[in-house]
Amino acid sequence: MYQPIDSDTICAISTPSGVGGIAVIRISGPQAIQIADTLWHGRKLAEVPSHTARLGNIIDNNGENIDSAVATLFRTPHSFTGEDVVEISVHGSQWIQRETINLLVQNGCRVAEPGEFTRRAFTNGRLDLAQAEAVADVIASSSRSAHRLASSQMRGEFSRNISELRDKLIEITSLLELELDFSEEDVEFASRKQLENLALKLHGKISRLVTSFSTGTAIKNGIPVAIIGEPNAGKSTLLNALIHDNRAIVSDIPGTTRDTIEDTIEIDGILYRFIDTAGLRQTKDTIENLGIARSYEALSRAKIAIWLISPQANREQIDALYDGIKNHITHHTTLIPVINKIDTIQDINRSSILSDYITLFQSKEHTNTGQNTTQETTNHNLTIATVTAISAKQETGLEDLKKRLKQYSATDNAQEADMIVTNARHYEALLHAKESIERVIAGIRNNISGDFIAQDLRETIHHLSTITGSITTTDILTTIFSRFCIGK
């Protein structure tokens, strides 16, 4: 297992592998400037002020010119790693990159392990652990919203929120433990009611962070949107229109789609993961039934479901399909009913048909929210959006549909970026912290010994501390940073 040796000077190529205009080679450590000067011909880097760039040449040990390059110097402690850092920008030839790395190794560098630069930034106090993990998220971000979220966390906004929670818990614990030191004198330094109120407040904040994980995951990986409906409703046509590609086979033959087809696209800075599904219907075809089962599985995982409906569908068909959809929703999902193929309806009938569907789905939404007196089973996980009409084939009405998607994507209206959890490790730690603070609240209410309450408070502090790295282990650090790319 890799053990960091901070006295080493490390080097790596920090730009993606392959041929490009330039490549950046990063050097960090106590001998970074001295080693770089062994192959650098230009003004000696040891004489150059921090945060300056110099043009020069890379010369090998035989005096052969390898490349003209630019060296940028960052002196300790004002660098990414907190150590002396030199970044050499060379032309993107793979041969030049290899030769430069070889020269650095020959003159005393060690090739960096994955994530070792960021790990040194953490070790040297330049970043806490949550910020360090956000570095990888910034690199991997594939949409504006994901980048905004990761950047906020890399700047430390999320960490500051966690630290505030931790500091308040330490304050509570200190008062309680001080009280225990004077237990024989029957002194109360903090009233149980005040402790309970503070614990409840902290529980609320931790619970909101736990709940935000589903939103954070959707922003990071793409909001899952299932496109559902009966066969020949136009699902594959809509997928192709949304992603501007012939990704799915379009056919008039019912049951063409036998499996789910996924693709992603960014709309107004938000990444969506669209899932085309098999048509929902009763059939004896074994293979098609497997596809339908996967359709319902995709629906159960979706944050938004676009339900394509034929203008000719009758009330009985819609009610039957609605019951099936409702019964397969396991978490909060927004259902967007969409009347497709409006190009096949005469203009004079369109508004009337749309009005009828709007009224129909408004009644179903009222049922879900308990606003009527029918005996129909409610599903409070389901929000039904206002009906919209499109022609997937003619690509009309798609802008309205996209606006509807953004309205219900729960990113713009979500908590601030510094209050959204995107990391599974953070989520797990917060779940444990939530359980511990719940034991604290129960202990206060049941008037149990302060020793036990203090122990649960210390456990809550411990779990929060693992998020920022105030408490951690070598194994955890090795696991986290091994997922980084080499050179970062």
C-alpha positions as semicolon CSV with decimal commas, in nm:
position;residue;x (nm);y (nm);z (nm)
1;M;0,000;0,000;0,000
2;Y;0,131;0,345;-0,093
3;Q;0,256;0,556;0,198
4;P;0,328;0,921;0,112
5;I;0,681;1,043;0,178
6;D;0,650;1,419;0,195
7;S;1,027;1,469;0,175
8;D;1,012;1,333;-0,180
9;T;0,983;1,565;-0,478
10;I;0,720;1,431;-0,716
11;C;0,639;1,491;-1,082
12;A;0,365;1,395;-1,326
13;I;0,196;1,500;-1,647
14;S;-0,112;1,696;-1,540
15;T;-0,282;1,725;-1,879
16;P;-0,479;1,439;-2,043
17;S;-0,281;1,172;-2,224
18;G;-0,252;1,198;-2,600
19;V;-0,132;1,458;-2,849
20;G;-0,235;1,819;-2,797
21;G;-0,105;2,172;-2,841
22;I;0,069;2,172;-2,504
23;A;0,121;1,944;-2,207
24;V;0,178;2,057;-1,849
25;I;0,427;1,874;-1,629
26;R;0,391;1,945;-1,259
27;I;0,672;1,917;-1,002
28;S;0,614;1,955;-0,627
29;G;0,832;1,912;-0,321
30;P;1,130;2,054;-0,134
31;Q;1,367;2,002;-0,430
32;A;1,121;2,105;-0,704
33;I;1,305;2,423;-0,806
34;Q;1,654;2,272;-0,777
35;I;1,563;1,963;-0,985
36;A;1,381;2,171;-1,248
37;D;1,691;2,388;-1,287
38;T;1,902;2,082;-1,380
39;L;1,723;2,058;-1,715
40;W;1,601;2,417;-1,752
41;H;1,805;2,654;-1,968
42;G;1,696;3,012;-1,933
43;R;1,690;3,236;-1,630
44;K;1,755;3,010;-1,330
45;L;1,427;2,933;-1,158
46;A;1,596;2,962;-0,818
47;E;1,629;3,336;-0,892
48;V;1,273;3,385;-1,019
49;P;1,000;3,537;-0,794
50;S;0,694;3,328;-0,713
51;H;0,394;3,332;-0,946
52;T;0,595;3,423;-1,255
53;A;0,645;3,246;-1,588
54;R;0,968;3,224;-1,785
55;L;1,046;3,110;-2,141
56;G;1,340;2,875;-2,185
57;N;1,454;2,539;-2,316
58;I;1,467;2,185;-2,183
59;I;1,812;2,034;-2,238
60;D;1,892;1,669;-2,166
61;N;2,205;1,538;-1,992
62;N;2,388;1,514;-2,328
63;G;2,321;1,879;-2,409
64;E;2,050;1,802;-2,667
65;N;1,762;2,047;-2,691
66;I;1,437;1,862;-2,611
67;D;1,191;2,149;-2,644
68;S;1,129;2,518;-2,591
69;A;0,897;2,559;-2,295
70;V;0,743;2,788;-2,034
71;A;0,812;2,732;-1,664
72;T;0,576;2,876;-1,403
73;L;0,697;2,897;-1,044
74;F;0,491;2,885;-0,723
75;R;0,691;2,914;-0,402
76;T;0,588;2,760;-0,073
77;P;0,346;2,810;0,096
78;H;0,153;2,992;-0,178
79;S;0,096;2,700;-0,411
80;F;-0,171;2,435;-0,463
81;T;0,020;2,176;-0,258
82;G;0,171;2,422;-0,009
83;E;0,518;2,317;-0,131
84;D;0,747;2,463;-0,396
85;V;0,582;2,387;-0,730
86;V;0,710;2,423;-1,086
87;E;0,479;2,369;-1,382
88;I;0,654;2,325;-1,718
89;S;0,441;2,370;-2,030
90;V;0,590;2,183;-2,326
91;H;0,462;2,103;-2,673
92;G;0,214;1,815;-2,671
93;S;0,437;1,552;-2,831
94;Q;0,423;1,230;-2,630
95;W;0,797;1,185;-2,687
96;I;0,870;1,530;-2,537
97;Q;0,648;1,449;-2,238
98;R;0,820;1,114;-2,176
99;E;1,170;1,258;-2,214
100;T;1,097;1,543;-1,975
101;I;0,956;1,308;-1,711
102;N;1,257;1,076;-1,757
103;L;1,497;1,366;-1,707
104;L;1,317;1,475;-1,390
105;V;1,330;1,121;-1,249
106;Q;1,700;1,088;-1,338
107;N;1,769;1,408;-1,147
108;G;1,586;1,314;-0,828
109;C;1,208;1,326;-0,879
110;R;0,967;1,043;-0,812
111;V;0,663;0,989;-1,037
112;A;0,354;1,090;-0,841
113;E;0,085;0,846;-0,734
114;P;-0,280;0,913;-0,834
115;G;-0,411;1,214;-0,643
116;E;-0,081;1,275;-0,464
117;F;-0,067;1,649;-0,543
118;T;-0,413;1,698;-0,394
119;R;-0,327;1,473;-0,100
120;R;-0,027;1,694;-0,024
121;A;-0,255;1,999;-0,042
122;F;-0,470;1,831;0,225
123;T;-0,171;1,723;0,439
124;N;-0,025;2,074;0,426
125;G;-0,353;2,239;0,524
126;R;-0,428;2,400;0,188
127;L;-0,756;2,207;0,158
128;D;-0,969;2,007;0,395
129;L;-1,082;1,661;0,290
130;A;-1,423;1,768;0,155
131;Q;-1,256;2,038;-0,054
132;A;-0,999;1,789;-0,182
133;E;-1,275;1,552;-0,293
134;A;-1,451;1,842;-0,466
135;V;-1,140;1,888;-0,684
136;A;-1,218;1,555;-0,851
137;D;-1,582;1,660;-0,893
138;V;-1,479;1,985;-1,064
139;I;-1,265;1,787;-1,310
140;A;-1,549;1,539;-1,376
141;S;-1,830;1,798;-1,396
142;S;-2,023;1,769;-1,722
143;S;-2,277;2,049;-1,686
144;R;-2,294;2,407;-1,561
145;S;-2,499;2,313;-1,254
146;A;-2,261;2,029;-1,160
147;H;-1,961;2,258;-1,206
148;R;-2,122;2,533;-0,997
149;L;-2,193;2,286;-0,717
150;A;-1,845;2,130;-0,718
151;S;-1,674;2,473;-0,738
152;S;-1,870;2,598;-0,438
153;Q;-1,766;2,293;-0,238
154;M;-1,403;2,325;-0,350
155;R;-1,404;2,684;-0,221
156;G;-1,504;2,546;0,119
157;E;-1,867;2,656;0,151
158;F;-1,988;2,305;0,234
159;S;-1,701;2,252;0,477
160;R;-1,784;2,574;0,661
161;N;-2,140;2,454;0,715
162;I;-2,016;2,122;0,853
163;S;-1,763;2,300;1,076
164;E;-2,035;2,527;1,216
165;L;-2,245;2,223;1,308
166;R;-1,941;2,056;1,465
167;D;-1,848;2,367;1,667
168;K;-2,198;2,393;1,813
169;L;-2,187;2,026;1,909
170;I;-1,848;2,072;2,076
171;E;-1,995;2,362;2,272
172;I;-2,286;2,145;2,393
173;T;-2,053;1,858;2,482
174;S;-1,815;2,085;2,671
175;L;-2,096;2,222;2,888
176;L;-2,231;1,874;2,956
177;E;-1,889;1,728;3,042
178;L;-1,813;2,025;3,265
179;E;-2,139;1,955;3,442
180;L;-2,034;1,591;3,489
181;D;-1,709;1,706;3,656
182;F;-1,920;1,878;3,923
183;S;-2,182;1,604;3,948
184;E;-2,144;1,576;4,327
185;E;-2,237;1,942;4,368
186;D;-2,556;1,907;4,161
187;V;-2,465;2,197;3,928
188;E;-2,641;2,243;3,591
189;F;-2,441;2,447;3,341
190;A;-2,694;2,412;3,061
191;S;-3,065;2,351;3,102
192;R;-3,194;2,031;2,948
193;K;-3,454;2,230;2,757
194;Q;-3,186;2,447;2,595
195;L;-2,984;2,138;2,509
196;E;-3,289;1,975;2,354
197;N;-3,374;2,284;2,148
198;L;-3,017;2,310;2,018
199;A;-3,004;1,937;1,943
200;L;-3,335;1,962;1,755
201;K;-3,202;2,254;1,551
202;L;-2,887;2,062;1,461
203;H;-3,094;1,754;1,380
204;G;-3,300;1,961;1,136
205;K;-2,988;2,089;0,957
206;I;-2,832;1,743;0,936
207;S;-3,161;1,596;0,811
208;R;-3,181;1,857;0,534
209;L;-2,828;1,769;0,427
210;V;-2,917;1,399;0,421
211;T;-3,230;1,470;0,215
212;S;-3,031;1,685;-0,030
213;F;-2,822;1,384;-0,140
214;S;-3,079;1,271;-0,399
215;T;-3,076;1,620;-0,554
216;G;-2,697;1,637;-0,540
217;T;-2,663;1,299;-0,710
218;A;-2,906;1,405;-0,982
219;I;-2,711;1,727;-1,048
220;K;-2,380;1,544;-1,051
221;N;-2,478;1,246;-1,268
222;G;-2,774;1,385;-1,464
223;I;-3,139;1,406;-1,363
224;P;-3,301;1,075;-1,465
225;V;-3,605;1,134;-1,688
226;A;-3,807;0,829;-1,795
227;I;-4,007;0,860;-2,119
228;I;-4,305;0,629;-2,075
229;G;-4,634;0,551;-2,248
230;E;-4,815;0,295;-2,459
231;P;-4,657;0,145;-2,774
232;N;-4,639;0,387;-3,067
233;A;-4,693;0,689;-2,843
234;G;-4,378;0,846;-2,994
235;K;-4,131;0,783;-2,712
236;S;-3,834;0,698;-2,933
237;T;-3,914;0,990;-3,164
238;L;-3,914;1,224;-2,864
239;L;-3,581;1,090;-2,737
240;N;-3,422;1,146;-3,078
241;A;-3,568;1,498;-3,097
242;L;-3,443;1,592;-2,749
243;I;-3,087;1,467;-2,800
244;H;-3,073;1,571;-3,170
245;D;-2,964;1,225;-3,281
246;N;-3,121;0,907;-3,420
247;R;-3,037;0,718;-3,103
248;A;-3,351;0,503;-3,089
249;I;-3,518;0,302;-3,366
250;V;-3,850;0,455;-3,473
251;S;-4,113;0,224;-3,622
252;D;-4,490;0,203;-3,663
253;I;-4,472;-0,159;-3,544
254;P;-4,583;-0,180;-3,179
255;G;-4,327;-0,323;-2,938
256;T;-4,018;-0,217;-3,136
257;T;-3,840;-0,095;-2,821
258;R;-3,763;-0,402;-2,609
259;D;-3,509;-0,248;-2,371
260;T;-3,433;0,089;-2,216
261;I;-3,214;0,328;-2,414
262;E;-3,034;0,610;-2,231
263;D;-2,859;0,926;-2,339
264;T;-2,771;1,258;-2,177
265;I;-2,801;1,618;-2,286
266;E;-2,746;1,950;-2,113
267;I;-3,042;2,190;-2,121
268;D;-2,991;2,540;-1,978
269;G;-2,693;2,426;-1,774
270;I;-2,863;2,118;-1,627
271;L;-2,767;1,764;-1,728
272;Y;-3,060;1,530;-1,799
273;R;-3,037;1,155;-1,847
274;F;-3,328;1,057;-2,073
275;I;-3,443;0,696;-2,068
276;D;-3,653;0,568;-2,359
277;T;-3,861;0,272;-2,243
278;A;-4,063;-0,013;-2,390
279;G;-4,433;0,057;-2,449
280;L;-4,659;-0,024;-2,154
281;R;-4,936;-0,268;-2,245
282;Q;-5,071;-0,616;-2,179
283;T;-4,891;-0,872;-2,397
284;K;-4,810;-1,244;-2,409
285;D;-4,472;-1,180;-2,573
286;T;-4,213;-1,296;-2,317
287;I;-3,933;-1,073;-2,447
288;E;-4,160;-0,768;-2,464
289;N;-4,276;-0,834;-2,107
290;L;-3,914;-0,827;-1,994
291;G;-3,881;-0,488;-2,164
292;I;-4,197;-0,363;-1,992
293;A;-4,061;-0,476;-1,654
294;R;-3,748;-0,272;-1,724
295;S;-3,968;0,025;-1,816
296;Y;-4,128;0,016;-1,472
297;E;-3,785;-0,025;-1,314
298;A;-3,665;0,288;-1,497
299;L;-3,978;0,468;-1,380
300;S;-3,904;0,372;-1,018
301;R;-3,557;0,532;-1,048
302;A;-3,668;0,847;-1,233
303;K;-3,693;1,190;-1,078
304;I;-3,917;1,303;-1,365
305;A;-4,140;1,091;-1,591
306;I;-4,265;1,218;-1,927
307;W;-4,587;1,031;-2,002
308;L;-4,662;1,043;-2,374
309;I;-5,034;1,005;-2,450
310;S;-5,204;0,958;-2,783
311;P;-5,482;1,212;-2,860
312;Q;-5,706;0,913;-2,936
313;A;-5,652;0,748;-2,594
314;N;-5,976;0,697;-2,402
315;R;-6,039;0,749;-2,030
316;E;-6,029;0,375;-1,954
317;Q;-5,683;0,337;-2,112
318;I;-5,547;0,640;-1,928
319;D;-5,686;0,530;-1,590
320;A;-5,543;0,179;-1,627
321;L;-5,199;0,307;-1,725
322;Y;-5,206;0,571;-1,451
323;D;-5,269;0,304;-1,186
324;G;-4,970;0,104;-1,312
325;I;-4,748;0,413;-1,313
326;K;-4,857;0,520;-0,966
327;N;-4,794;0,175;-0,819
328;H;-4,434;0,166;-0,943
329;I;-4,325;0,502;-0,803
330;T;-4,117;0,452;-0,489
331;H;-3,982;0,802;-0,421
332;H;-4,088;1,155;-0,505
333;T;-4,136;1,181;-0,880
334;T;-4,287;1,445;-1,104
335;L;-4,516;1,311;-1,376
336;I;-4,546;1,533;-1,684
337;P;-4,844;1,425;-1,900
338;V;-4,769;1,510;-2,263
339;I;-5,023;1,487;-2,546
340;N;-4,816;1,387;-2,847
341;K;-4,893;1,396;-3,220
342;I;-5,092;1,719;-3,205
343;D;-5,000;1,761;-3,574
344;T;-5,260;1,487;-3,643
345;I;-5,539;1,690;-3,476
346;Q;-5,726;1,961;-3,660
347;D;-5,652;2,306;-3,520
348;I;-6,017;2,359;-3,430
349;N;-6,012;2,056;-3,193
350;R;-5,674;2,103;-3,026
351;S;-5,772;2,344;-2,749
352;S;-6,080;2,138;-2,660
353;I;-5,884;1,811;-2,636
354;L;-5,605;1,975;-2,434
355;S;-5,860;2,130;-2,198
356;D;-6,021;1,790;-2,137
357;Y;-5,684;1,634;-2,050
358;I;-5,592;1,923;-1,820
359;T;-5,917;1,875;-1,628
360;L;-5,860;1,499;-1,610
361;F;-5,511;1,526;-1,463
362;Q;-5,603;1,808;-1,229
363;S;-5,853;1,569;-1,068
364;K;-5,578;1,308;-1,030
365;E;-5,342;1,562;-0,873
366;H;-5,613;1,660;-0,626
367;T;-5,653;1,295;-0,537
368;N;-5,279;1,263;-0,468
369;T;-5,280;1,565;-0,237
370;G;-5,592;1,454;-0,053
371;Q;-5,809;1,736;-0,184
372;N;-6,110;1,527;-0,277
373;T;-6,335;1,278;-0,103
374;T;-6,303;0,979;-0,339
375;Q;-6,185;0,641;-0,218
376;E;-5,902;0,628;-0,475
377;T;-5,563;0,537;-0,326
378;T;-5,332;0,836;-0,293
379;N;-4,958;0,848;-0,365
380;H;-4,793;1,143;-0,196
381;N;-4,466;1,063;-0,376
382;L;-4,623;1,176;-0,702
383;T;-4,655;1,533;-0,831
384;I;-4,853;1,574;-1,153
385;A;-4,753;1,866;-1,372
386;T;-4,988;2,059;-1,598
387;V;-5,055;1,881;-1,926
388;T;-4,861;2,005;-2,227
389;A;-4,895;1,922;-2,597
390;I;-4,623;1,850;-2,854
391;S;-4,548;1,691;-3,185
392;A;-4,227;1,495;-3,139
393;K;-4,218;1,421;-3,511
394;Q;-4,250;1,786;-3,611
395;E;-4,048;1,900;-3,306
396;T;-4,314;2,150;-3,205
397;G;-4,386;2,227;-2,841
398;L;-4,045;2,096;-2,731
399;E;-3,937;2,432;-2,586
400;D;-4,241;2,433;-2,359
401;L;-4,157;2,079;-2,254
402;K;-3,799;2,179;-2,174
403;K;-3,926;2,468;-1,961
404;R;-4,147;2,220;-1,776
405;L;-3,844;1,994;-1,720
406;K;-3,643;2,279;-1,576
407;Q;-3,933;2,382;-1,353
408;Y;-3,941;2,041;-1,190
409;S;-3,572;1,955;-1,200
410;A;-3,524;2,073;-0,839
411;T;-3,190;2,239;-0,908
412;D;-3,269;2,608;-0,938
413;N;-3,511;2,587;-0,647
414;A;-3,289;2,358;-0,441
415;Q;-3,091;2,462;-0,139
416;E;-2,780;2,670;-0,197
417;A;-2,492;2,476;-0,348
418;D;-2,302;2,475;-0,017
419;M;-2,594;2,289;0,146
420;I;-2,623;2,005;-0,107
421;V;-2,451;1,670;-0,053
422;T;-2,309;1,499;-0,363
423;N;-2,054;1,261;-0,209
424;A;-2,163;0,914;-0,093
425;R;-1,901;0,914;0,184
426;H;-2,037;1,242;0,320
427;Y;-2,391;1,107;0,295
428;E;-2,301;0,798;0,497
429;A;-2,129;1,008;0,765
430;L;-2,431;1,239;0,789
431;L;-2,666;0,942;0,824
432;H;-2,460;0,821;1,121
433;A;-2,451;1,173;1,266
434;K;-2,829;1,194;1,231
435;E;-2,873;0,867;1,419
436;S;-2,640;0,986;1,697
437;I;-2,813;1,322;1,745
438;E;-3,149;1,143;1,752
439;R;-3,017;0,936;2,044
440;V;-2,912;1,260;2,213
441;I;-3,264;1,403;2,178
442;A;-3,421;1,081;2,306
443;G;-3,177;1,072;2,597
444;I;-3,257;1,428;2,703
445;R;-3,630;1,363;2,683
446;N;-3,599;1,041;2,882
447;N;-3,376;1,210;3,140
448;I;-3,099;0,953;3,108
449;S;-2,753;1,003;3,256
450;G;-2,544;1,283;3,111
451;D;-2,258;1,035;3,051
452;F;-2,461;0,857;2,783
453;I;-2,580;1,182;2,624
454;A;-2,221;1,309;2,612
455;Q;-2,109;0,984;2,445
456;D;-2,374;1,022;2,171
457;L;-2,270;1,386;2,125
458;R;-1,907;1,278;2,082
459;E;-2,017;1,021;1,823
460;T;-2,205;1,291;1,630
461;I;-1,894;1,512;1,637
462;H;-1,682;1,219;1,519
463;H;-1,901;1,150;1,215
464;L;-1,906;1,516;1,112
465;S;-1,530;1,539;1,161
466;T;-1,467;1,256;0,916
467;I;-1,626;1,466;0,639
468;T;-1,370;1,747;0,653
469;G;-1,084;1,521;0,760
470;S;-1,048;1,655;1,116
471;I;-1,062;1,286;1,207
472;T;-0,952;1,032;0,949
473;T;-0,732;0,728;0,887
474;T;-0,457;0,643;0,641
475;D;-0,677;0,376;0,480
476;I;-0,956;0,627;0,414
477;L;-0,714;0,879;0,264
478;T;-0,553;0,615;0,043
479;T;-0,894;0,503;-0,083
480;I;-1,010;0,858;-0,156
481;F;-0,701;0,981;-0,337
482;S;-0,644;0,660;-0,534
483;R;-0,955;0,752;-0,734
484;F;-0,791;1,070;-0,864
485;C;-0,604;1,087;-1,191
486;I;-0,226;1,098;-1,188
487;G;-0,108;1,459;-1,201
488;K;-0,386;1,591;-0,980
